Amino acid sequence: MKFTKGIVFKLVVSILIAQVAGVIGSLFTTPSIPTWYEYLIKPYFNPPSWLFGPAWLTLYVLMAVAAFFVWMEGWEKKEVRIALSLYGIQLALNTLWSILFFGLQSPLYGFLGIVPLWITIILTILLFYKISRKAAYLMIPYIVWVSFAAILNFTVWQLNPWPYGKLIIDILIIKGLIALL
């Protein structure tokens, strides 16, 4: 593939779209990690917090390159427009998950949001596969990670039954004050 201005433009736009979705999600995620997520009961298989940033950065780049490969097959093709539209929907659902889980501080809402996200990713992979096998293969790490995230999300929800969220922090503060007395 010869890198013309048009090709470079499509690659840059693909990367920017994916990374913007990631940045929007991080606006809800980052503030909640030290103030809420850190205090939740988590399963033994919960990865360290520092791993999430590099993992998501990598996944967003892989998703962007996958979308680029599909886009390179021709926007004028109906199947390309449909596949990239579904890709856009899954990006929106990905961002929504961050809002539900971290922004609303709700493992329950996060789990309810991750289920349609997972389904949409699978459908995106299937559509990408019909257009570009490379694109579909680049989405595999993403569906693996989101599958793991769904299990983790479900487990966190089960370990932190309702009511949870800000109430957990309040309880920890009260326990801390009682311990000082």
Secondary structure, 3 states (H helix, E strand, C coil): CCCCHHHHHHHHHHHHHHHHHHHHHHHHHHHHHHHCHHHCCCCCCCCCHHHHHHHHHHHHHHHHHHHHHHHCCCCCCHHHHHHHHHHHHHHHHHHHHHHHHHHCCCHHHHHHHHHHHHHHHHHHHHHHHHHCHHHHHHCHHHHHHHHHHHHHHHHHHHHCCCCCCHHHHHHHHHHHHHHHC
